[in-house]
C-alpha cells in the first residue's frame, strides 16, 4: 500500500491493519496522523458541534492520532516541521521512542505515536518539488484560492458549464488563471511572514 504525509483517517486505519496483520507492506512516508472519532450535535441555528468521543487504534494497539499536548499551533505546524527537519526526504531523520514500539502478528517491529510509518521508506522526489511549492501546498493556499475563485466567479461558471462533467471536460487553466494564483499565493505568503514576525 502506498502512503504519504497526505494519507489521513480511513486510509491510515486500513494501512495500519494491513501492516499489523502482515497482509502486505506499507510503502512511502509517514501518514498524516488523523484518527479521531467525532459525534456531531446539531444546534438550533443550523450549525453543529463535533465532539471527539474516541480515537482510532490499529490492531496492535497503536494510536493513529498525533498528540495535541504541545498545543494547537504545534499541531497545525506538524507537516511543516516534518519538512524542516528532513523527515520527508530521509528515513534516518525520524526518531522513535522505544516506548512506542509495537509488534505485528508476525513479530515485525512497528511504531506508534501518530500516523503509520511505512515498512519501506520512499523520500520526496526533489526533482518534482521545491520548497516554495511544498510551502504553498502545505499551507492550504491552493484550496483557499480555488474556493475564492469559485465564489467570485460562480455566476459565470454556472452559465458556462451546465454540470460538473462539463466543467471537468471544458475548463482550461489559462495563463491569466495561473497569474491570479501566483498573486494570491504571494499575498498570503507575505501575510503569514508578517504574522510569524509579529509573534517573535
C-alpha positions, -999 to 999 in steps of 0.1 A, spaced: 0 0 0 13 34 -10 10 62 16 25 97 23 20 127 46 -13 134 29 -28 99 37 -53 105 65 -81 90 85 -96 59 68 -65 53 47 -44 52 79 -67 27 96 -66 4 66 -28 7 61 -22 1 98 -44 -30 98 -26 -44 67 8 -38 84 -2 -52 118 -17 -83 103 12 -88 80 -11 -89 50 12 -66 29 38 -39 30 33 -2 35 55 19 13 61 57 12 63 83 40 47 86 75 10 93 72 -8 125 84 -19 111 118 -56 118 119 -76 92 139 -103 108 159 -140 97 161 -163 126 163 -201 128 170 -220 158 156 -245 176 178 -268 198 157 -276 233 171 -308 253 166 -291 278 141 -282 250 117 -246 247 128 -232 218 148 -206 209 175 -185 179 167 -174 163 199 -144 139 199 -156 107 216 -128 82 207 -95 76 189 -87 50 163 -61 24 171 -45 -2 148 -50 -39 157 -16 -39 176 -28 -10 197 -10 19 181 -28 52 183 -32 68 149 -39 103 161 -10 127 167 -8 144 201 -23 178 209 -1 180 241 23 206 226 -6 230 218 -28 238 188 -1 258 169 24 229 171 -3 205 159 -11 227 129 26 231 120 34 194 122 38 189 85 59 220 81 82 207 109 85 173 92 97 191 61 121 214 80 139 186 99 142 164 68 116 137 76 101 139 41 135 131 25 154 108 48 142 80 70 170 85 95 156 119 103 127 101 122 135 92 158 111 68 176 110 63 213 112 27 224 80 31 244 62 35 211 74 1 199 48 -25 189 49 -58 170 29 -71 141 13 -106 142 44 -119 125 68 -102 150 79 -73 129 86 -41 148 64 -11 141 60 22 159 31 42 173 30 79 182 9 92 154 4 81 118 16 50 102 54 47 95 58 26 63 78 -6 61 97 8 31 106 45 32 105 65 -1 117 101 2 100 130 -15 113 134 -51 132 167 -51 131 168 -89 93 171 -88 91 195 -59 106 227 -44 105 244 -10 82 271 -25 58 245 -40 57 225 -7 51 256 13 21 266 -8 7 230 -9 10 225 29 -4 259 38 -37 252 21 -32 281 -4 -44 260 -34 -76 251 -17 -82 287 -4 -75 302 -39 -98 277 -56 -127 284 -32 -122 321 -35 -121 319 -73 -153 299 -74 -171 323 -50 -160 353 -71 -169 337 -105 -199 314 -95 -224 330 -118 -202 329 -149 -191 294 -142 -227 282 -138 -236 299 -171 -207 283 -189 -209 248 -175 -242 230 -170 -228 204 -146 -195 191 -131 -189 168 -161 -190 198 -185 -167 217 -162 -141 188 -160 -142 185 -198 -141 221 -207 -124 242 -180 -89 252 -191 -62 267 -168 -52 298 -186 -21 320 -181 -44 346 -165 -57 319 -140 -21 310 -131 -11 346 -127 -40 352 -104 -30 322 -83 6 333 -81 -5 368 -70 -29 353 -44 -2 329 -31 24 357 -27 -1 379 -8 -10 350 16 27 341 20 36 377 29 7 379 54 20 347 70 55 360 72 42 392 89 22 371 113 52 350 123 74 380 127 49 397 149 48 367 172 85 366 177 
